Amino acid sequence: MKLFPAIDLKKGSCVRLLRGDMDAATVFNSSPGDQAKKFESSGCKWLHVVDLDGAFAGHSVNLEAVNSILEAVKVPIQLGGGIRDIKQVEFWIDQGVSRIILGTAALMNPEFVKQSCAAFPGKIVVGIDALKGHVAVNGWSENTKITSLELAKRFEDNGVSSIIFTDIDRDGAMQGVNIDATLELSSAISIPVIASGGVSSIKDLQSLKARASENIEGVICGRALYNGAIDLKEALKTLSS
């Protein structure tokens, strides 16, 4: 099972939000490239990067910060946040991003997602962010009546490489990952699922690892790594054993 350390970008710095609230941001590192190097040197094989400002603006904002990460490390990164058209997808793949995360666009413009999958096989991930079971978009600022499963089902057999499922209520709150909701989704679709939101302890990782055979590809971990609640090397060992 893969561990995806999270680097969330706001105004060029690495931050963590509480339940997606941009006004509740904690800065953990002012140098994204430095943070990426730390994760890579500790043994991480992937990085999960989100342009938070871009998610609200509808286009990439933290270009310099993302490029500093790409220049600093050799491990692959998956990038999301404000990527809403095929030109932006192509731009970031040309820059060296390994996988593109499409969130708001997955709901608002599913044909764009399908087009991206066809143009860049294996490089498109759909991000599904849920609040009380329903999809939230535009940086989690707008709620919809579409369920996570409904949205995920729309992309079966379209070439989506993975689905990132985030429980917004848990994100950044250190309350534990929502394993039940994650497994409910992963068991209902054929696309591999990456768990996200609320990971707070090695126990969370052990619980997910025990269910890895149930279509769980990996887990995204943010605040717990930054504040030391989870030791990164222990986390990697747990998920690889």
Backbone as numpy.savetxt, mean C-alpha at the origin, in Angstrom:
# Nx Ny Nz CAx CAy CAz Cx Cy Cz
5.81 -15.04 2.72 4.98 -13.86 2.72 5.86 -12.61 2.72
5.48 -11.62 1.90 6.28 -10.41 1.77 5.94 -9.38 2.86
6.97 -8.68 3.32 6.78 -7.53 4.19 7.03 -6.28 3.36
6.06 -5.36 3.39 6.18 -4.10 2.66 6.26 -2.96 3.67
7.48 -2.50 4.03 7.57 -1.34 4.91 6.99 -0.12 4.19
6.22 0.69 4.91 5.53 1.81 4.29 6.32 3.11 4.42
6.42 3.81 3.31 6.96 5.17 3.31 5.86 6.08 2.75
5.18 6.78 3.63 4.12 7.70 3.23 4.70 9.10 3.18
4.46 9.79 2.07 5.10 11.07 1.83 4.12 12.23 1.95
4.49 13.20 2.76 3.74 14.45 2.89 4.75 15.60 2.93
4.62 16.51 1.98 5.53 17.65 1.89 7.00 17.22 1.92
7.28 16.10 1.25 8.66 15.64 1.10 9.22 14.82 2.23
8.44 14.64 3.31 8.92 13.88 4.47 8.17 12.56 4.62
8.78 11.64 5.37 8.15 10.37 5.69 7.27 10.58 6.92
5.98 10.31 6.77 5.05 10.53 7.87 4.17 9.31 8.07
3.47 9.30 9.17 2.39 8.34 9.40 1.17 9.14 9.85
0.03 8.79 9.26 -1.22 9.43 9.62 -1.99 8.57 10.61
-2.99 9.15 11.23 -3.91 8.40 12.08 -5.24 8.35 11.37
-5.62 7.13 10.93 -6.87 6.90 10.22 -7.04 7.82 9.01
-5.93 8.09 8.34 -5.98 8.87 7.10 -6.15 10.36 7.28
-6.05 10.87 8.49 -6.25 12.29 8.76 -4.95 13.04 8.48
-4.96 13.89 7.43 -3.76 14.63 7.05 -3.34 15.63 8.13
-4.25 16.00 8.99 -3.91 16.92 10.09 -3.35 16.19 11.31
-3.33 14.85 11.22 -2.80 14.05 12.33 -1.58 13.28 11.84
-0.64 14.03 11.27 0.57 13.42 10.70 1.74 13.54 11.65
2.46 12.43 11.81 3.69 12.42 12.60 4.86 12.24 11.65
5.81 13.16 11.67 6.99 13.05 10.81 8.01 12.14 11.47
8.44 11.11 10.74 9.43 10.18 11.27 10.80 10.33 10.63
10.84 10.87 9.43 12.13 11.09 8.77 11.93 12.15 7.68
12.77 13.17 7.70 12.65 14.23 6.69 13.35 13.86 5.39
14.04 12.70 5.39 14.75 12.25 4.19 14.21 10.89 3.73
13.32 10.87 2.74 12.77 9.59 2.26 13.85 8.63 1.74
14.87 9.18 1.08 15.94 8.32 0.58 16.68 7.63 1.71
16.94 8.37 2.77 17.60 7.80 3.95 16.74 6.70 4.57
15.44 6.95 4.67 14.55 5.95 5.26 14.50 4.69 4.40
14.46 4.88 3.10 14.46 3.73 2.19 15.73 2.90 2.34
16.87 3.58 2.47 18.14 2.87 2.66 18.13 2.05 3.94
17.56 2.62 5.00 17.50 1.90 6.27 16.69 0.62 6.13
15.58 0.70 5.44 14.76 -0.49 5.24 15.50 -1.52 4.40
16.14 -1.07 3.34 16.86 -1.99 2.46 18.02 -2.65 3.20
18.77 -1.87 3.97 19.93 -2.42 4.66 19.54 -3.41 5.75
18.30 -3.32 6.21 17.80 -4.27 7.23 17.30 -5.57 6.61
17.27 -5.62 5.28 16.89 -6.86 4.61 15.57 -6.84 3.88
14.91 -5.70 3.82 13.62 -5.63 3.12 13.79 -5.83 1.62
12.88 -6.58 1.04 12.95 -6.90 -0.38 11.99 -6.07 -1.23
11.10 -5.34 -0.56 10.14 -4.46 -1.24 9.94 -3.21 -0.39
9.49 -2.12 -1.03 9.06 -0.93 -0.31 7.69 -0.50 -0.84
6.88 -0.01 0.08 5.53 0.47 -0.27 5.53 1.99 -0.07
5.37 2.74 -1.15 5.48 4.19 -1.10 4.17 4.83 -1.54
3.69 5.80 -0.76 2.45 6.50 -1.09 2.67 8.00 -1.04
2.29 8.66 -2.11 2.31 10.12 -2.19 0.98 10.62 -1.63
0.96 10.94 -0.34 -0.28 11.36 0.31 -0.82 12.65 -0.29
0.04 13.60 -0.53 -0.40 14.86 -1.14 -1.00 14.60 -2.52
-0.39 13.67 -3.24 -0.88 13.33 -4.57 -2.26 12.69 -4.53
-2.51 11.91 -3.49 -3.81 11.25 -3.37 -4.93 12.28 -3.28
-4.67 13.39 -2.61 -5.67 14.45 -2.49 -5.71 15.33 -3.73
-4.54 15.58 -4.33 -4.47 16.49 -5.48 -4.94 15.84 -6.78
-4.85 14.51 -6.85 -5.25 13.83 -8.08 -4.13 13.73 -9.09
-2.91 14.06 -8.67 -1.73 13.91 -9.52 -0.51 13.84 -8.61
0.59 13.32 -9.14 1.79 13.17 -8.33 2.28 14.53 -7.84
2.63 14.60 -6.56 3.11 15.84 -5.95 4.55 15.69 -5.45
4.82 14.59 -4.77 6.14 14.38 -4.16 7.12 13.71 -5.11
7.28 14.28 -6.29 8.15 13.68 -7.30 9.59 13.60 -6.83
10.09 14.67 -6.26 11.49 14.69 -5.82 11.74 13.64 -4.74
10.79 13.51 -3.82 10.94 12.53 -2.74 10.93 11.11 -3.28
10.01 10.83 -4.21 9.95 9.47 -4.78 11.23 9.17 -5.55
11.70 10.13 -6.32 12.94 9.92 -7.07 14.14 9.70 -6.16
14.13 10.37 -5.00 15.24 10.17 -4.05 15.24 8.74 -3.52
14.06 8.15 -3.38 13.96 6.75 -2.95 14.48 5.83 -4.05
14.04 6.10 -5.29 14.47 5.27 -6.41 15.99 5.31 -6.59
16.58 6.47 -6.31 18.03 6.61 -6.45 18.78 5.95 -5.30
18.11 5.85 -4.15 18.80 5.37 -2.94 18.85 3.85 -2.82
17.89 3.15 -3.42 17.80 1.70 -3.21 17.70 0.93 -4.52
17.99 -0.37 -4.41 17.87 -1.25 -5.56 16.65 -2.16 -5.46
16.07 -2.28 -4.27 14.90 -3.14 -4.12 13.72 -2.52 -4.85
12.78 -3.35 -5.33 11.61 -2.82 -6.03 10.68 -2.03 -5.10
10.02 -1.03 -5.66 9.02 -0.30 -4.89 7.69 -0.34 -5.62
6.62 -0.31 -4.82 5.29 -0.11 -5.38 4.83 1.28 -4.93
4.25 2.03 -5.86 3.94 3.44 -5.62 2.48 3.73 -5.89
1.85 4.47 -4.98 0.49 4.93 -5.18 0.33 6.37 -4.73
-0.83 6.94 -5.04 -1.13 8.29 -4.62 -1.26 9.26 -5.77
-2.48 9.47 -6.26 -2.73 10.47 -7.29 -2.43 10.05 -8.71
-2.18 8.78 -8.94 -1.89 8.31 -10.30 -3.22 7.99 -10.97
-3.63 8.84 -11.90 -5.00 8.77 -12.42 -5.09 8.61 -13.94
-3.97 8.55 -14.65 -4.06 8.33 -16.09 -2.85 7.53 -16.57
-2.96 7.02 -17.78 -1.96 6.10 -18.32 -0.60 6.78 -18.50
-0.59 8.09 -18.75 0.68 8.80 -18.89 1.45 8.81 -17.58
0.74 8.96 -16.45 1.40 8.93 -15.15 1.92 7.54 -14.84
1.15 6.52 -15.20 1.60 5.14 -15.01 2.89 4.91 -15.78
2.88 5.29 -17.05 4.06 5.11 -17.90 5.24 5.90 -17.37
4.99 7.13 -16.92 6.07 7.97 -16.40 6.78 7.29 -15.23
6.00 6.79 -14.26 6.62 6.20 -13.08 7.30 4.87 -13.37
6.75 4.10 -14.27 7.42 2.85 -14.64 8.74 3.15 -15.34
8.74 4.19 -16.18 9.98 4.60 -16.83 11.01 5.10 -15.82
10.52 5.67 -14.72 11.41 6.17 -13.67 12.04 5.03 -12.86
11.43 3.84 -12.94 11.98 2.70 -12.24 11.08 2.09 -11.19
9.83 2.59 -11.08 8.88 1.99 -10.14 8.46 0.61 -10.66
8.43 -0.37 -9.78 8.13 -1.75 -10.19 6.63 -2.04 -10.30
5.86 -1.46 -9.39 4.41 -1.67 -9.43 3.69 -0.37 -9.10
2.60 -0.13 -9.80 1.79 1.07 -9.62 0.50 0.70 -8.89
0.19 1.47 -7.84 -1.04 1.23 -7.08 -2.11 2.21 -7.56
-3.24 1.69 -7.99 -4.36 2.51 -8.42 -5.50 2.33 -7.42
-5.88 3.43 -6.77 -6.92 3.37 -5.74 -8.19 4.05 -6.19
-8.25 5.37 -6.08 -9.43 6.12 -6.51 -9.78 5.80 -7.95
-8.77 5.69 -8.80 -9.00 5.40 -10.22 -9.69 4.07 -10.43
-9.46 3.12 -9.52 -10.08 1.80 -9.67 -11.60 1.90 -9.59
-12.08 2.81 -8.78 -13.53 3.00 -8.66 -14.05 3.94 -9.72
-13.37 5.05 -9.92 -13.85 6.09 -10.81 -13.66 5.78 -12.29
-12.62 5.02 -12.60 -12.29 4.77 -14.00 -11.74 3.36 -14.19
-12.58 2.34 -14.01 -12.10 0.96 -14.11 -11.48 0.60 -15.45
-11.94 1.26 -16.52 -11.37 0.97 -17.83 -9.90 1.38 -17.90
-9.55 2.45 -17.18 -8.16 2.89 -17.11 -7.30 1.81 -16.43
-7.85 1.19 -15.38 -7.12 0.13 -14.69 -6.88 -1.04 -15.64
-7.93 -1.42 -16.37 -7.80 -2.53 -17.31 -6.81 -2.19 -18.42
-6.85 -0.95 -18.90 -5.91 -0.50 -19.92 -4.48 -0.57 -19.40
-4.28 -0.16 -18.15 -2.95 -0.18 -17.55 -2.43 -1.60 -17.39
-3.32 -2.50 -16.99 -2.93 -3.91 -16.84 -2.50 -4.51 -18.17
-3.20 -4.13 -19.24 -2.87 -4.65 -20.57 -1.54 -4.08 -21.06
-1.30 -2.80 -20.75 -0.08 -2.14 -21.22 1.15 -2.52 -20.41
0.93 -2.79 -19.11 2.04 -3.09 -18.21 1.72 -4.34 -17.38
1.81 -5.50 -18.00 1.44 -6.76 -17.32 2.25 -6.98 -16.04
1.54 -7.35 -14.98 2.19 -7.67 -13.71 2.63 -6.46 -12.90
2.32 -5.27 -13.38 2.80 -4.06 -12.71 1.70 -3.20 -12.09
0.47 -3.69 -12.11 -0.64 -2.89 -11.59 -1.26 -3.54 -10.36
-1.34 -2.76 -9.30 -1.96 -3.18 -8.04 -3.17 -2.29 -7.80
-4.26 -2.86 -7.32 -5.43 -2.07 -6.96 -5.46 -1.90 -5.45
-5.58 -0.65 -5.01 -5.68 -0.35 -3.59 -7.13 -0.16 -3.20
-7.61 -0.96 -2.27 -8.98 -0.84 -1.78 -8.93 -0.43 -0.32
-9.37 0.80 -0.08 -9.36 1.35 1.28 -10.79 1.39 1.78
-11.05 0.70 2.88 -12.42 0.52 3.34 -12.67 1.16 4.70
-13.81 1.82 4.79 -14.28 2.37 6.05 -15.61 1.71 6.37
-15.60 0.88 7.42 -16.79 0.11 7.80 -17.34 -0.69 6.61
-16.38 -1.28 5.86 -16.75 -2.19 4.78 -16.97 -1.55 3.44
-17.01 -0.21 3.38 -17.27 0.48 2.12 -16.04 1.26 1.66
-15.88 1.33 0.34 -14.69 1.93 -0.25 -14.68 3.44 -0.05
-13.51 3.97 0.32 -13.28 5.42 0.43 -12.27 5.83 -0.63
-12.45 7.01 -1.19 -11.59 7.46 -2.30 -11.07 8.88 -2.05
-10.22 9.35 -3.00 -9.65 10.69 -2.93 -8.97 10.95 -1.60
-7.98 10.13 -1.30 -7.26 10.29 -0.05 -8.12 9.99 1.17
-9.09 9.09 0.98 -10.01 8.67 2.05 -10.95 9.78 2.49
-11.03 10.85 1.69 -11.87 11.98 2.07 -13.33 11.82 1.65
-13.60 10.84 0.77 -14.97 10.62 0.30 -15.34 9.15 0.47
-16.49 8.90 1.08 -16.97 7.54 1.26 -17.97 7.18 0.17
-18.02 5.90 -0.17 -18.97 5.43 -1.18 -19.85 4.33 -0.60
-20.77 3.86 -1.41 -21.64 2.76 -0.99 -21.19 1.43 -1.58
-20.04 1.44 -2.25 -19.50 0.23 -2.86 -18.71 -0.56 -1.82
-18.97 -1.85 -1.72 -18.22 -2.67 -0.76 -16.86 -3.05 -1.35
-15.96 -3.43 -0.47 -14.62 -3.85 -0.90 -14.70 -5.02 -1.87
-15.55 -5.98 -1.55 -15.66 -7.17 -2.40 -16.24 -6.83 -3.77
-17.23 -5.95 -3.80 -17.80 -5.54 -5.08 -16.73 -4.95 -5.99
-15.91 -4.09 -5.42 -14.87 -3.46 -6.23 -13.82 -4.47 -6.67
-13.39 -5.32 -5.76 -12.38 -6.32 -6.10 -12.86 -7.25 -7.22
-14.11 -7.64 -7.16 -14.67 -8.55 -8.15 -14.62 -7.97 -9.57
-14.66 -6.67 -9.67 -14.66 -6.03 -10.99 -13.36 -6.26 -11.75
-12.31 -6.63 -11.01 -11.00 -6.76 -11.66 -10.51 -8.19 -11.76
-11.36 -9.14 -11.44 -11.01 -10.55 -11.65 -10.72 -10.77 -13.14
-9.66 -11.48 -13.42 -9.29 -11.85 -14.79 -8.91 -10.66 -15.67
-8.50 -9.54 -15.05 -8.07 -8.38 -15.83 -6.58 -8.12 -15.73
-5.86 -8.98 -15.02 -4.41 -8.83 -14.95 -3.90 -8.04 -13.78
-4.77 -7.71 -12.81 -4.30 -7.02 -11.60 -3.41 -7.98 -10.82
-2.21 -7.53 -10.46 -1.26 -8.44 -9.83 -1.59 -8.69 -8.36
-2.12 -7.66 -7.67 -2.45 -7.80 -6.25 -3.50 -6.77 -5.88
-4.14 -7.00 -4.75 -5.04 -6.02 -4.17 -4.55 -5.70 -2.76
-4.37 -4.41 -2.49 -4.02 -3.97 -1.14 -5.32 -3.61 -0.43
-5.59 -4.30 0.66 -6.81 -4.04 1.42 -6.45 -3.34 2.73
-6.95 -2.11 2.89 -6.66 -1.32 4.08 -7.95 -1.04 4.84
-7.94 -1.35 6.11 -9.05 -0.98 6.99 -8.71 0.40 7.57
-9.41 1.43 7.11 -9.08 2.81 7.50 -9.22 3.01 9.00
-10.21 2.38 9.60 -10.42 2.54 11.05 -9.20 2.10 11.85
-8.43 1.18 11.27 -7.27 0.64 11.99 -5.95 1.31 11.60
-5.95 1.99 10.45 -4.69 2.49 9.92 -4.05 3.51 10.85
-2.81 3.23 11.24 -2.07 4.12 12.10 -2.51 4.13 13.55
-3.50 3.29 13.88 -4.07 3.33 15.23 -3.47 2.29 16.17
-2.61 1.41 15.61 -1.93 0.40 16.44 -2.93 -0.49 17.19
-4.03 -0.84 16.51 -5.07 -1.67 17.15 -5.10 -3.09 16.62
-4.14 -3.44 15.79 -4.12 -4.77 15.21 -4.77 -4.81 13.85
-4.23 -5.62 12.96 -4.76 -5.73 11.61 -6.12 -6.42 11.63
-6.99 -6.04 10.71 -8.32 -6.65 10.62 -8.22 -7.94 9.81
-7.83 -8.99 10.49 -7.59 -10.26 9.82 -8.88 -10.85 9.25
-9.96 -10.75 9.99 -11.22 -11.33 9.53 -11.67 -10.72 8.20
-11.64 -9.39 8.11 -12.07 -8.72 6.88 -11.11 -9.02 5.74
-9.82 -9.11 6.06 -8.82 -9.41 5.04 -9.04 -10.81 4.46
-9.27 -11.77 5.33 -9.50 -13.15 4.88 -10.83 -13.30 4.16
-11.82 -12.55 4.59 -13.12 -12.59 3.91 -12.96 -12.17 2.46
-12.13 -11.14 2.23 -11.88 -10.68 0.87 -11.00 -11.67 0.11
-9.91 -12.10 0.72 -8.96 -12.97 0.00 -9.58 -14.30 -0.39
-10.50 -14.80 0.42 -11.13 -16.08 0.13 -12.18 -15.99 -0.98
-12.61 -14.76 -1.29 -13.70 -14.58 -2.26 -13.20 -14.22 -3.65
-11.89 -13.96 -3.79 -11.33 -13.57 -5.08 -10.08 -14.40 -5.37
-9.67 -14.36 -6.63 -8.46 -15.11 -7.02 -7.21 -14.23 -7.00
-7.39 -12.92 -6.95 -6.25 -11.99 -6.93 -5.61 -12.02 -5.54
-4.29 -12.16 -5.44 -3.63 -12.15 -4.13 -3.88 -10.84 -3.38
-4.02 -10.94 -2.07 -4.33 -9.78 -1.24 -3.15 -9.44 -0.33
-2.88 -8.14 -0.21 -1.88 -7.63 0.73 -2.63 -6.93 1.86
-2.37 -7.36 3.09 -3.06 -6.80 4.26 -2.41 -5.48 4.65
-3.26 -4.54 5.11 -2.74 -3.23 5.49 -3.66 -2.59 6.53
-3.06 -1.82 7.41 -3.84 -1.05 8.37 -3.87 -1.65 9.76
-3.21 -1.00 10.71 -3.30 -1.40 12.10 -2.30 -2.42 12.59
-1.38 -2.88 11.74 -0.39 -3.87 12.18 0.40 -3.28 13.35
0.37 -3.96 14.49 0.94 -3.35 15.70 1.90 -4.24 16.47
2.00 -5.52 16.08 2.85 -6.42 16.85 3.29 -7.61 16.01
4.29 -8.30 16.51 4.73 -9.53 15.84 3.58 -10.53 15.81
2.74 -10.50 16.81 1.60 -11.42 16.85 0.71 -11.23 15.63
0.51 -9.99 15.21 -0.27 -9.73 13.99 0.37 -10.42 12.80
1.68 -10.30 12.70 2.39 -10.90 11.57 2.33 -12.43 11.64
2.43 -12.98 12.84 2.34 -14.42 13.00 0.95 -14.93 12.58
-0.08 -14.17 12.94 -1.44 -14.57 12.60 -1.66 -14.54 11.10
-1.12 -13.53 10.43 -1.24 -13.45 8.98 -0.42 -14.54 8.30
0.78 -14.77 8.81 1.65 -15.81 8.24 0.97 -17.17 8.31
0.27 -17.42 9.39 -0.42 -18.70 9.56 -1.52 -18.89 8.53
-1.99 -17.79 7.95 -3.08 -17.87 6.96 -2.58 -17.54 5.55
-1.27 -17.55 5.36 -0.70 -17.15 4.08 -1.22 -17.99 2.92
-1.53 -19.24 3.18 -2.03 -20.12 2.12 -3.41 -19.72 1.63
-4.06 -18.80 2.36 -5.41 -18.37 2.00 -5.37 -17.10 1.15
-4.44 -17.10 0.18 -4.37 -16.03 -0.83 -3.86 -14.71 -0.27
-3.04 -14.77 0.80 -2.44 -13.57 1.36 -1.00 -13.45 0.86
-0.72 -12.43 0.08 0.62 -12.26 -0.51 1.60 -11.63 0.47
1.11 -10.69 1.28 2.02 -9.98 2.16 1.29 -9.02 3.06
2.07 -8.18 3.74 1.50 -7.24 4.70 2.30 -5.95 4.67
1.59 -4.84 4.74 2.20 -3.51 4.81 2.29 -3.09 6.27
3.44 -2.60 6.66 3.64 -2.20 8.05 4.26 -0.81 8.09
3.68 0.07 8.89 4.16 1.44 8.95 4.55 1.87 10.34
3.59 2.44 11.06 3.88 3.07 12.35 4.60 2.13 13.32
4.21 0.86 13.34 4.82 -0.07 14.29 6.31 -0.26 14.04
6.75 -0.10 12.79 8.17 -0.17 12.49 8.88 1.11 12.91
8.21 2.22 12.68 8.84 3.51 12.99 8.97 3.76 14.49
7.98 3.32 15.26 8.05 3.59 16.71 8.68 2.46 17.52
9.10 1.39 16.82 9.81 0.31 17.48 8.94 -0.76 18.09
7.61 -0.68 17.90 6.73 -1.72 18.42 7.01 -3.07 17.76
7.47 -3.02 16.51 7.88 -4.23 15.80 9.34 -4.06 15.38
10.16 -5.04 15.72 11.54 -5.05 15.27 11.57 -5.55 13.83
12.16 -4.76 12.95 12.12 -5.08 11.52 12.75 -6.42 11.19
13.90 -6.70 11.76 14.57 -7.97 11.45 13.77 -9.17 11.97
13.15 -8.99 13.13 12.29 -10.06 13.66 11.07 -10.24 12.77
10.54 -9.14 12.25 9.38 -9.22 11.37 9.72 -9.98 10.10
10.88 -9.67 9.52 11.30 -10.35 8.30 11.50 -11.84 8.55
12.10 -12.16 9.68 12.31 -13.57 10.04 10.98 -14.29 10.23
10.04 -13.63 10.87 8.72 -14.23 11.11 8.01 -14.57 9.81
8.06 -13.66 8.87 7.32 -13.86 7.62 8.03 -14.79 6.63
9.34 -14.95 6.81 10.08 -15.79 5.88 10.23 -17.23 6.37
9.95 -17.47 7.65 10.16 -18.80 8.22 9.06 -19.77 7.80
